[in-house]
Amino acid sequence: MMVKAEDIRINVKARIISADLQPWIAAYCEMYDARSMQDVGLNVGFKKVEDAKNCRVLGSTELGLRIDGTSDDESGELQSRPRVLLLESLGFRMQSSTRRH
């Protein structure tokens, strides 16, 4: 995690202190979001998920890193996405929370 923080610091030429670092993971059954997570199922032999936008997370394989206040000139957030495996890549389908009457 500290290696990632150093890479980000170098790339944006910002001063980062430890209080700015926020590790994060995607929790079990959380909805997959490609903008904030990276599916790595293919890297470990899982099936390719065609429509990942409706998938749920099995678990994280690597922490993500959020960094607030990365620059003196601009406020904002940079992040490295947590790597995740999806339940659907194992053949599981989560049922919808809405019921039909």
VENRA-V699746 format. One record per pair of residues at least 24 apart in sequence whose ideal C-beta (glycine too) atoms are under 7 Angstrom apart, sorted by the first residue. I is the first residue (numbers start at 0). J is the second residue. Records with the same first field share a line. If there is no record, write none. Layout:
# VENRA-V699746
I: J / J
This chain:
# VENRA-V699746
0: 62 / 64
3: 64 / 79
4: 64 / 66
7: 66 / 77
11: 69 / 70 / 77
13: 69 / 70
15: 66 / 69
19: 66 / 67 / 68
20: 64 / 66
21: 65
22: 62 / 64
23: 62 / 63 / 65 / 81
24: 59 / 62 / 63 / 81
25: 56 / 59 / 81 / 83
26: 56
27: 56 / 57 / 58
28: 55 / 56
29: 55 / 56
30: 55
31: 55 / 56 / 83 / 85
35: 80
36: 80 / 81 / 83
37: 80 / 82 / 83
38: 83 / 85
39: 82 / 83 / 84
40: 84 / 85 / 88
45: 84 / 88 / 89
46: 88
48: 85 / 87 / 88
51: 85
54: 85 / 86 / 87
55: 85 / 86 / 93
56: 83 / 85
57: 84 / 85 / 86 / 89
58: 83 / 84
59: 83
60: 84
